[in-house]
Amino acid sequence: MPAATAPRPAVRLRRELRAWRTWPSRVLGSWQRSLRFRTLVLTIALSTLAILVACAWMALAIQNDLFQSRRDQVLGDARRATTAAQATLDSALQGDSAQVRNVVDSVMASLGRQSDSDLVAMFRVDQTPSATAPQDFVLGGGNWDGQITDALRDKVRSDADVQWWQSIALTDASGRVVPGIAVGQQLNVAGVGAYELYIAYDLAAADQTLGFVQGTLWVVGLALIAIIAGISWFVLRSVTVPIGEAAHTSAELAAGRLDVRLDVHGEDEIATLGRSFNAMADSIQAQIKELAELSLVQQRFVSDVSHELRTPLTTIRLAADVLNDHREAFDPVSTRAAELLHAQVQRFETLLTDLLEISRYDAGSVQLELEPTSLAHLAEDVVAQMHQLAEQHGSDVRLVAPGGYSPVEMDPRRVRRIVRNLLGNAIEHGEGRPIVVTVDSDQDAVAVGVRDYGMGMRPEDQERVFDRFWRADPSRKRTIGGTGLGLAIALGDTRLHGGTLGVWSSLGLGTNFVLTLPRRAGAEPASSPLSLAPEGDGLDDLGLTQPIDVDSALRGKEST
């Protein structure tokens, strides 16, 4: 045998893609079938949502608190530095421009020492040229024109006593952009005028603290989700495993294994449920065993009685035949008695045969004798056999066979009995009106339908029409010697073939029985070639139905 080779990459890729495509259906199937999966998903989803909301809220709260704390600290620091610088400017003796310049330089240097920031800028408010006014001053570098917005500058210029601030982006020594705050206020230089003073503070430390706190929150949140998922899985497993075992045990119990029981441990609610389930199973097993024994006794009784009655019945039938053959020699009363005896003995013999057949069905000992058979030919034979009976009841039986000629594996004796029972039932209840027997087929099944236009049945009667010894009208006597087991036996024969036997009926419109058999033994037909509910609703449609010669039709099909 050659060694197995690994699948090619393209084949493996197609398999993986195919597996990915089946994931949604698998997840949906698990959601519908598994209580543990559904509860675990809901628990994790809701817990994740709650943890995410809590972490987001805490992150925002910490962020706002850190920013407000740092902002208040920055504003206080800038206020102290500005106050000190203004005091220095107010106490200094200022004369020529050089002296003013020296004083301003000294103030700017002290601002850098007194504040927590080395980014300081001072811009003259009045841009009119002046010989004594020092030029704009920037400490620590930085592009202040791009950082300070016009709105902040307008507010600083508009009010000399108010401190203003705004958030800005600063660039540190490594070139990384970090958040910051720019604080602006006016400084008044005696003899020169007002200047805009701006101090920029770096918030990188607060940003790092916030990043650390937020990262910790998310790590803790994910850890909590994992812990909740583990706890949920463990708790659900401890609850759903016993439920799954109970479901599996109940399925086996329903399948007929009456000895299966649940393993019970502990004294909790699950254990109580298990003990109750086992007690119920014990009770069901005892009752089913009792019913099975009773049913076996009944079946054996029916079978034994039927067999035991055959011998005396044979003797009685022979005697009744002799009397019936010589009835012309008797007086009229004795002749009628001989005829009644002969008819009832025949009916009694048929009843015994049906009872034996029913007992075989109950015992599960019925076997099919399959052979290729044409359903159309079989239906034609049955119609021919019951032609005289139909004439006695005034019914015209018409055969329509557009299909069903090709042989199909079936037990012809049993199928013939089904058709005979259906046709006999139609003759008895057809009220002397025409009866249509239809045979058709498709690639999966063959079917025969028997339609009468008699009295029909109510919906509640249709549900019981296949019950043993049941009649829709108990006061109505049987005119053709039926035993009341014909339709029950017909249903049993149909199920042995793996087919279906359906009935449609309506008061005043008649009844339609449809027998459907699969072409292949053991296969169930997908649908019947014949419709159960007839399309026509009255006798007017019968003018379109004419008897046909099945042999001629078959020869015509073979010639084509």
C-alpha positions as CSV (number, residue, x, y, z in Angstrom):
1,M,0.0,0.0,0.0
2,P,1.5,3.4,-0.9
3,A,2.3,5.8,1.9
4,A,-0.2,8.5,2.6
5,T,0.8,11.9,1.4
6,A,0.1,15.2,3.0
7,P,-2.6,17.3,1.3
8,R,-1.4,20.0,-1.0
9,P,-1.4,23.6,0.2
10,A,-4.3,24.6,-2.1
11,V,-6.4,21.6,-0.9
12,R,-5.6,22.4,2.7
13,L,-6.5,26.1,2.2
14,R,-9.8,25.1,0.7
15,R,-10.6,22.9,3.6
16,E,-9.7,25.6,6.1
17,L,-11.9,28.1,4.2
18,R,-14.7,25.6,4.1
19,A,-14.3,25.0,7.8
20,W,-14.4,28.8,8.5
21,R,-17.6,29.1,6.4
22,T,-19.3,26.4,8.6
23,W,-18.6,28.3,11.8
24,P,-21.7,30.4,11.8
25,S,-24.0,27.4,11.3
26,R,-22.1,25.5,14.0
27,V,-22.4,28.4,16.5
28,L,-26.1,28.8,15.7
29,G,-26.6,25.0,16.1
30,S,-24.8,25.1,19.5
31,W,-26.9,28.1,20.5
32,Q,-30.1,26.3,19.8
33,R,-29.1,22.9,21.2
34,S,-26.9,23.6,24.2
35,L,-28.2,25.3,27.3
36,R,-24.7,25.4,28.7
37,F,-23.3,27.2,25.7
38,R,-26.2,29.7,25.5
39,T,-26.0,30.5,29.2
40,L,-22.2,30.8,29.1
41,V,-22.3,33.1,26.1
42,L,-25.0,35.3,27.8
43,T,-23.1,35.4,31.1
44,I,-19.8,36.3,29.5
45,A,-21.4,38.9,27.2
46,L,-23.3,40.6,29.9
47,S,-20.3,40.4,32.3
48,T,-18.0,41.8,29.6
49,L,-20.4,44.7,28.9
50,A,-20.7,45.5,32.7
51,I,-16.9,45.3,33.2
52,L,-16.2,47.4,30.1
53,V,-18.7,50.1,31.2
54,A,-17.2,50.1,34.7
55,C,-13.6,50.3,33.4
56,A,-14.5,53.0,30.9
57,W,-16.3,55.0,33.6
58,M,-13.4,54.6,36.1
59,A,-10.8,55.5,33.4
60,L,-12.7,58.7,32.5
61,A,-13.2,59.6,36.2
62,I,-9.5,59.1,36.9
63,Q,-8.5,61.0,33.8
64,N,-10.7,64.0,34.7
65,D,-9.5,63.9,38.3
66,L,-5.8,63.8,37.3
67,F,-6.3,66.6,34.8
68,Q,-8.2,68.8,37.2
69,S,-5.6,68.2,40.0
70,R,-2.7,68.9,37.7
71,R,-4.6,72.0,36.2
72,D,-5.3,73.4,39.7
73,Q,-1.6,72.8,40.6
74,V,-0.4,74.5,37.4
75,L,-2.7,77.5,37.8
76,G,-1.6,77.9,41.4
77,D,2.1,77.7,40.4
78,A,1.6,80.2,37.6
79,R,-0.3,82.6,39.9
80,R,2.5,82.6,42.4
81,A,5.2,83.1,39.8
82,T,3.3,85.9,38.1
83,T,2.6,87.6,41.4
84,A,6.2,87.5,42.4
85,A,7.3,88.8,39.0
86,Q,4.9,91.7,39.2
87,A,6.1,92.5,42.6
88,T,9.7,92.6,41.4
89,L,8.7,94.8,38.5
90,D,6.8,97.2,40.7
91,S,9.7,97.6,43.2
92,A,12.5,98.0,40.7
93,L,13.8,101.5,39.7
94,Q,13.4,101.7,36.0
95,G,15.1,104.4,33.9
96,D,16.6,104.0,30.5
97,S,15.9,101.1,28.2
98,A,19.0,99.2,29.3
99,Q,17.9,99.3,32.9
100,V,14.4,98.2,31.9
101,R,15.8,95.4,29.8
102,N,17.9,94.2,32.8
103,V,14.9,94.3,35.1
104,V,12.8,92.2,32.6
105,D,15.7,89.7,32.1
106,S,15.9,89.4,35.9
107,V,12.2,88.8,36.1
108,M,12.1,86.2,33.4
109,A,15.0,84.3,35.0
110,S,13.2,84.4,38.3
111,L,10.0,83.1,36.6
112,G,12.0,80.1,35.4
113,R,13.3,79.4,38.9
114,Q,10.0,80.1,40.8
115,S,7.7,78.0,38.5
116,D,7.8,74.3,37.7
117,S,8.2,75.1,34.0
118,D,11.1,76.4,31.9
119,L,8.9,77.4,29.0
120,V,8.1,81.1,29.5
121,A,7.2,83.7,26.9
122,M,6.4,87.4,27.2
123,F,4.9,89.5,24.4
124,R,4.2,93.2,24.4
125,V,0.5,94.1,24.1
126,D,1.0,97.5,22.5
127,Q,3.1,96.9,19.3
128,T,3.8,100.7,18.8
129,P,7.6,101.2,18.5
130,S,9.2,102.4,21.7
131,A,12.8,103.2,22.6
132,T,12.5,102.0,26.2
133,A,10.2,99.0,25.8
134,P,12.1,95.7,25.7
135,Q,11.4,93.2,22.9
136,D,9.4,90.0,23.2
137,F,11.1,87.5,25.4
138,V,11.0,83.7,25.1
139,L,12.6,81.3,27.6
140,G,13.1,77.6,26.8
141,G,12.4,77.8,23.1
142,G,9.3,76.5,21.4
143,N,7.0,77.7,18.7
144,W,4.7,79.9,20.7
145,D,3.0,81.4,17.7
146,G,1.6,78.0,16.8
147,Q,0.8,76.9,20.3
148,I,-1.1,80.0,21.7
149,T,-4.4,80.5,19.9
150,D,-5.8,83.9,19.0
151,A,-8.7,83.3,21.3
152,L,-6.4,82.9,24.4
153,R,-4.4,86.0,23.4
154,D,-7.5,88.1,23.0
155,K,-8.7,87.1,26.5
156,V,-5.3,87.8,28.1
157,R,-5.2,91.2,26.4
158,S,-8.8,92.0,27.4
159,D,-8.5,91.6,31.1
160,A,-5.3,92.3,33.1
161,D,-6.5,90.8,36.4
162,V,-7.8,87.4,35.2
163,Q,-5.7,84.3,34.7
164,W,-6.5,82.3,31.5
165,W,-5.4,78.8,30.3
166,Q,-5.8,76.3,27.5
167,S,-4.7,72.8,26.6
168,I,-1.8,72.6,24.1
169,A,0.4,70.0,22.6
170,L,4.1,70.1,23.5
171,T,7.1,68.4,22.0
172,D,9.6,66.9,24.5
173,A,13.4,66.5,24.0
174,S,12.9,63.1,22.2
175,G,10.5,64.7,19.7
176,R,7.4,63.0,21.2
177,V,4.3,65.0,21.4
178,V,2.9,65.2,24.9
179,P,-0.1,67.1,26.4
180,G,0.4,70.4,28.2
181,I,-1.3,73.5,29.6
182,A,-0.5,77.1,28.7
183,V,-1.4,79.7,31.4
184,G,-1.6,83.4,30.3
185,Q,-1.8,86.6,32.3
186,Q,-0.8,90.2,31.9
187,L,2.4,91.8,33.5
188,N,2.6,95.5,33.8
189,V,6.1,97.1,33.2
190,A,6.1,100.6,34.6
191,G,6.8,103.3,32.0
192,V,6.5,100.8,29.2
193,G,3.1,99.2,29.3
194,A,1.5,95.7,29.5
195,Y,3.0,92.4,28.4
196,E,1.3,89.0,27.8
197,L,3.0,86.5,30.0
198,Y,2.6,82.7,29.1
199,I,3.9,79.8,31.0
200,A,3.6,76.3,29.4
201,Y,3.5,73.2,31.7
202,D,4.3,69.7,30.6
203,L,1.6,67.1,31.6
204,A,3.7,64.0,30.5
205,A,3.9,62.7,34.0
206,A,0.2,62.8,34.5
207,D,-0.3,61.3,31.1
208,Q,2.0,58.4,32.0
209,T,0.2,57.9,35.3
210,L,-3.1,57.9,33.5
211,G,-1.8,55.4,30.9
212,F,-0.6,53.1,33.7
213,V,-3.9,53.3,35.6
214,Q,-5.9,52.7,32.4
215,G,-3.7,49.8,31.4
216,T,-4.1,48.3,34.8
217,L,-7.9,48.7,34.6
218,W,-8.1,47.0,31.3
219,V,-5.8,44.1,32.4
220,V,-7.9,43.7,35.6
221,G,-11.1,43.8,33.5
222,L,-9.9,41.1,31.1
223,A,-8.7,39.0,34.1
224,L,-12.2,39.5,35.7
225,I,-13.9,38.4,32.4
226,A,-11.7,35.3,32.3
227,I,-12.3,34.5,35.9
228,I,-16.1,35.0,35.5
229,A,-16.0,32.8,32.4
230,G,-14.2,30.1,34.3
231,I,-16.6,30.3,37.3
232,S,-19.6,30.3,35.0
233,W,-18.4,27.3,33.1
234,F,-17.7,25.4,36.4
235,V,-21.1,26.3,37.9
236,L,-23.0,25.6,34.7
237,R,-21.2,22.3,34.3
238,S,-22.2,21.2,37.7
239,V,-25.8,22.0,36.9
240,T,-26.1,21.1,33.2
241,V,-24.2,17.8,33.3
242,P,-26.9,16.2,35.5
243,I,-29.5,17.7,33.2
244,G,-27.8,16.3,30.2
245,E,-27.5,12.9,31.8
246,A,-31.2,13.1,32.7
247,A,-32.0,14.0,29.0
248,H,-29.8,11.2,27.7
249,T,-31.3,8.7,30.2
250,S,-34.9,9.8,29.3
251,A,-34.1,9.4,25.6
252,E,-32.8,5.8,26.2
253,L,-35.9,5.2,28.3
254,A,-38.1,6.4,25.5
255,A,-36.2,4.2,23.1
256,G,-37.2,1.1,25.1
257,R,-34.2,0.6,27.5
258,L,-36.3,0.4,30.6
259,D,-33.4,-0.6,32.9
260,V,-31.5,2.7,32.6
261,R,-31.3,4.9,35.7
262,L,-29.6,8.1,36.8
263,D,-26.6,8.0,39.2
264,V,-27.7,10.0,42.3
265,H,-25.2,11.6,44.7
266,G,-25.9,14.0,47.5
267,E,-29.0,15.5,48.9
268,D,-29.4,18.7,46.9
269,E,-32.2,19.6,44.4
270,I,-30.5,17.7,41.6
271,A,-30.2,14.6,43.7
272,T,-33.9,14.9,44.6
273,L,-34.7,15.3,40.9
274,G,-32.6,12.2,40.1
275,R,-34.4,10.1,42.7
276,S,-37.8,11.2,41.4
277,F,-36.8,10.4,37.9
278,N,-35.6,6.9,38.9
279,A,-38.8,6.3,40.8
280,M,-40.8,7.4,37.8
281,A,-38.7,5.1,35.6
282,D,-39.3,2.2,38.0
283,S,-43.1,2.8,37.9
284,I,-43.1,3.1,34.1
285,Q,-41.0,-0.1,33.8
286,A,-43.4,-2.0,36.1
287,Q,-46.5,-0.7,34.2
288,I,-45.0,-1.4,30.8
289,K,-43.9,-4.9,31.9
290,E,-47.4,-5.5,33.2
291,L,-49.0,-4.2,30.0
292,A,-46.6,-6.2,27.9
293,E,-47.4,-9.4,29.8
294,L,-51.1,-8.6,29.5
295,S,-50.7,-7.9,25.8
296,L,-48.8,-11.1,25.3
297,V,-51.5,-13.0,27.1
298,Q,-54.1,-11.4,24.9
299,Q,-52.2,-12.1,21.7
300,R,-51.6,-15.7,22.8
301,F,-55.3,-16.0,23.6
302,V,-56.4,-14.6,20.3
303,S,-53.9,-16.8,18.4
304,D,-54.7,-19.9,20.4
305,V,-58.5,-19.3,20.1
306,S,-58.2,-18.7,16.4
307,H,-56.1,-21.8,15.9
308,E,-58.4,-23.9,18.1
309,L,-61.5,-22.7,16.3
310,R,-60.1,-23.6,12.9
311,T,-60.8,-27.3,13.4
312,P,-64.4,-27.1,14.5
313,L,-65.0,-24.3,12.0
314,T,-63.7,-26.5,9.2
315,T,-66.2,-29.2,10.2
316,I,-69.0,-26.6,10.4
317,R,-68.1,-25.1,7.1
318,L,-68.1,-28.6,5.4
319,A,-71.5,-29.3,7.0
320,A,-72.8,-25.9,5.9
321,D,-71.5,-26.4,2.4
322,V,-73.3,-29.8,2.2
323,L,-76.5,-28.2,3.5
324,N,-76.2,-25.3,1.1
325,D,-75.6,-27.6,-1.8
326,H,-78.8,-29.5,-1.0
327,R,-80.9,-26.6,0.0
328,E,-83.2,-27.0,-3.0
329,A,-84.5,-30.2,-1.4
330,F,-85.5,-28.4,1.8
331,D,-88.6,-26.5,2.6
332,P,-88.4,-22.7,2.3
333,V,-87.6,-22.1,5.9
334,S,-84.8,-24.7,6.0
335,T,-83.5,-23.4,2.7
336,R,-83.2,-19.8,4.1
337,A,-81.6,-21.2,7.3
338,A,-79.0,-23.2,5.2
339,E,-78.2,-20.0,3.1
340,L,-77.7,-17.9,6.3
341,L,-75.6,-20.6,7.9
342,H,-73.4,-20.8,4.8
343,A,-72.9,-17.0,4.6
344,Q,-72.2,-16.5,8.3
345,V,-69.7,-19.5,8.4
346,Q,-67.8,-17.9,5.5
347,R,-67.8,-14.5,7.4
348,F,-66.7,-16.3,10.6
349,E,-63.8,-17.9,8.7
350,T,-62.8,-14.6,7.2
351,L,-62.9,-13.0,10.7
352,L,-60.7,-15.8,12.1
353,T,-58.2,-15.3,9.3
354,D,-58.1,-11.5,10.0
355,L,-57.7,-12.1,13.7
356,L,-54.7,-14.4,13.0
357,E,-53.2,-11.8,10.8
358,I,-53.7,-9.1,13.4
359,S,-52.1,-11.3,16.0
360,R,-49.0,-11.8,13.8
361,Y,-48.7,-8.0,13.4
362,D,-48.9,-7.6,17.2
363,A,-46.3,-10.3,17.7
364,G,-44.0,-8.7,15.0
365,S,-43.7,-11.9,13.1
366,V,-44.9,-10.8,9.7
367,Q,-42.5,-11.1,6.8
368,L,-42.9,-9.7,3.2
369,E,-42.5,-12.0,0.2
370,L,-41.3,-9.5,-2.4
371,E,-41.4,-9.9,-6.1
372,P,-41.6,-7.5,-9.1
373,T,-45.2,-6.6,-9.7
374,S,-47.0,-4.1,-11.9
375,L,-49.4,-2.1,-9.7
376,A,-51.6,-1.3,-12.7
377,H,-52.0,-5.0,-13.6
378,L,-52.7,-5.8,-9.9
379,A,-55.4,-3.0,-9.7
380,E,-57.0,-4.3,-12.9
381,D,-57.2,-7.8,-11.5
382,V,-58.9,-6.6,-8.3
383,V,-61.4,-4.5,-10.3
384,A,-62.2,-7.5,-12.4
385,Q,-62.6,-9.7,-9.3
386,M,-65.0,-7.3,-7.7
387,H,-66.9,-6.3,-10.8
388,Q,-69.9,-8.5,-9.9
389,L,-70.1,-7.2,-6.4
390,A,-70.0,-3.6,-7.8
391,E,-72.9,-4.4,-10.2
392,Q,-74.9,-5.8,-7.3
393,H,-74.6,-2.5,-5.5
394,G,-75.2,-0.5,-8.7
395,S,-71.7,1.1,-8.8
396,D,-69.7,1.5,-11.9
397,V,-66.0,1.0,-11.2
398,R,-63.7,2.8,-13.6
399,L,-59.9,2.3,-13.8
400,V,-57.6,5.2,-14.9
401,A,-53.9,4.2,-15.1
402,P,-51.6,6.8,-16.6
403,G,-48.7,5.2,-14.8
404,G,-47.7,2.3,-12.6
405,Y,-47.0,-0.3,-15.4
406,S,-43.3,-1.0,-14.6
407,P,-42.7,-3.7,-12.0
408,V,-42.0,-2.7,-8.5
409,E,-40.7,-4.8,-5.6
410,M,-43.7,-5.6,-3.4
411,D,-45.6,-8.4,-1.7
412,P,-48.4,-8.8,-4.3
413,R,-50.7,-10.8,-2.0
414,R,-50.7,-8.1,0.6
415,V,-51.0,-5.2,-1.8
416,R,-53.8,-7.0,-3.6
417,R,-55.5,-7.3,-0.2
418,I,-55.1,-3.6,0.5
419,V,-56.6,-2.6,-2.9
420,R,-59.4,-5.1,-2.4
421,N,-60.2,-3.7,1.1
422,L,-60.2,-0.2,-0.2
423,L,-62.4,-1.0,-3.2
424,G,-64.8,-3.1,-1.1
425,N,-65.1,-0.2,1.3
426,A,-65.8,2.2,-1.6
427,I,-68.5,-0.2,-3.0
428,E,-70.2,-0.5,0.4
429,H,-70.3,3.2,1.1
430,G,-70.5,4.5,-2.4
431,E,-74.3,4.8,-2.5
432,G,-74.4,3.1,-5.9
433,R,-72.5,6.0,-7.5
434,P,-69.4,5.5,-9.8
435,I,-66.1,4.6,-8.3
436,V,-62.7,5.7,-9.8
437,V,-59.6,3.7,-9.3
438,T,-56.5,5.6,-10.3
439,V,-52.9,4.3,-10.7
440,D,-49.9,6.5,-11.3
441,S,-46.2,6.6,-10.6
442,D,-43.1,8.8,-10.7
443,Q,-39.3,8.1,-10.3
444,D,-39.6,7.5,-6.5
445,A,-43.0,5.9,-5.9
446,V,-46.1,4.2,-7.2
447,A,-49.6,4.9,-6.0
448,V,-53.2,3.8,-6.3
449,G,-56.2,5.8,-5.3
450,V,-59.8,4.7,-4.8
451,R,-62.4,7.5,-5.0
452,D,-66.1,7.1,-4.3
453,Y,-68.8,9.7,-4.3
454,G,-70.8,8.4,-1.4
455,M,-71.8,9.8,1.9
456,G,-68.3,10.8,3.1
457,M,-67.1,11.1,6.6
458,R,-66.7,13.8,9.2
459,P,-63.1,15.0,10.2
460,E,-63.3,13.2,13.6
461,D,-64.3,10.0,11.8
462,Q,-61.3,10.2,9.5
463,E,-59.0,10.1,12.5
464,R,-60.4,6.7,13.6
465,V,-61.1,5.1,10.2
466,F,-58.1,2.7,10.6
467,D,-59.0,1.6,14.1
468,R,-59.9,-2.0,14.6
469,F,-63.7,-2.9,14.6
470,W,-64.6,0.8,14.2
471,R,-67.5,2.1,12.1
472,A,-68.5,5.6,11.4
473,D,-72.2,4.7,11.9
474,P,-72.6,1.8,14.4
475,S,-76.2,1.3,13.4
476,R,-75.3,0.7,9.8
477,K,-74.8,-3.0,9.0
478,R,-72.1,-4.4,6.8
479,T,-73.5,-5.4,3.4
480,I,-70.5,-7.3,2.0
481,G,-69.5,-9.3,5.1
482,G,-66.6,-7.2,6.3
483,T,-65.0,-8.0,9.7
484,G,-64.1,-4.4,10.7
485,L,-60.4,-5.3,10.5
486,G,-59.8,-4.6,6.8
487,L,-58.5,-1.1,7.0
488,A,-56.4,-1.9,10.1
489,I,-54.8,-4.8,8.2
490,A,-54.3,-2.6,5.1
491,L,-52.5,0.0,7.2
492,G,-50.3,-2.7,8.7
493,D,-49.5,-4.0,5.2
494,T,-48.7,-0.5,4.0
495,R,-46.3,0.2,6.8
496,L,-44.5,-3.2,6.2
497,H,-43.7,-1.9,2.7
498,G,-42.5,1.4,4.0
499,G,-45.4,3.2,2.3
500,T,-48.2,5.5,3.3
501,L,-52.0,5.1,3.3
502,G,-53.9,8.4,3.5
503,V,-57.6,9.3,3.5
504,W,-59.5,12.3,2.4
505,S,-63.3,12.6,2.9
506,S,-66.0,15.2,3.0
507,L,-69.6,14.9,3.8
508,G,-71.7,14.8,0.6
509,L,-68.6,14.6,-1.7
510,G,-67.3,11.1,-0.9
511,T,-64.0,9.6,0.2
512,N,-60.6,9.1,-1.4
513,F,-58.0,6.6,-0.2
514,V,-54.4,6.8,-1.6
515,L,-51.9,4.0,-1.2
516,T,-48.3,5.1,-1.9
517,L,-45.4,2.5,-2.1
518,P,-41.7,3.3,-2.6
519,R,-40.1,1.9,-5.8
520,R,-37.1,0.7,-3.7
521,A,-37.7,-1.6,-0.8
522,G,-37.0,0.1,2.5
523,A,-37.0,3.7,1.1
524,E,-39.7,6.2,2.0
525,P,-41.3,8.0,-0.9
526,A,-40.7,11.8,-0.8
527,S,-44.3,12.4,-2.1
528,S,-47.2,10.6,-3.6
529,P,-47.7,10.7,-7.4
530,L,-51.4,11.1,-6.6
531,S,-53.0,14.0,-4.8
532,L,-54.9,13.0,-1.6
533,A,-57.5,15.8,-2.0
534,P,-59.1,15.3,-5.4
535,E,-59.2,18.2,-7.8
536,G,-62.8,17.5,-8.9
537,D,-65.6,18.0,-6.5
538,G,-68.6,16.3,-8.1
539,L,-70.0,13.8,-10.5
540,D,-69.6,16.1,-13.5
541,D,-65.9,15.2,-13.7
542,L,-66.7,11.6,-14.2
543,G,-67.7,12.2,-17.9
544,L,-64.0,12.7,-18.6
545,T,-63.1,9.3,-17.0
546,Q,-63.4,6.2,-19.3
547,P,-62.4,2.6,-18.6
548,I,-59.2,1.6,-20.3
549,D,-57.6,-1.7,-21.3
550,V,-54.5,-2.0,-19.2
551,D,-53.0,-4.7,-21.6
552,S,-53.5,-2.4,-24.6
553,A,-52.0,0.5,-22.7
554,L,-49.0,-1.5,-21.7
555,R,-48.4,-2.7,-25.3
556,G,-48.7,0.9,-26.5
557,K,-46.0,1.9,-24.1
558,E,-43.7,-0.9,-25.1
559,S,-44.1,-0.1,-28.8
560,T,-43.0,3.5,-28.2
